[in-house]
Amino acid sequence: QVQLVESGGGLVQAGGSLRLSCAASGRAFSSYTMAWFRQAPGKEREFVATITWSGSRTYYGDSVKGRFTISRDNAKNTVNLQMNSLKPEDTAVYYCAGRGDGAMPTSVSRVDYWGQGTQVTVST
């Protein structure tokens, strides 16, 4: 299996940008389909974005489409989430996630591995 550690969260004003990074340790990272989820206080964990093992395909949740970009660098064992035009409703703990069989983890039930999360807070 693979272990995932998120970084890059913090406090940002509305309209600003943050870049999250997820560092993977373990074998066969490049074979994993990766994703980002988020969870706001009192709410269910929400799909944000996912990317295939090769980076050839990406999918985004409707709430972030056009503002967020997911990418990966298999040589560095990292997956990133560039977040632009941030809104207060983007405030959440952001989790890196992976699936080992190549399927796209677009829901919580399809995730095999989770990171511990990193807090993103967007102020008005």
Salt bridges, closest charged atoms under 4 A:
GLU46 OE1 - ARG38 NE 2.90
ASP62 OD1 - LYS65 NZ 3.24
ASP90 OD1 - ARG38 NH1 2.80
ASP90 OD2 - ARG67 NH1 2.71
ASP101 OD1 - ARG99 NE 2.72
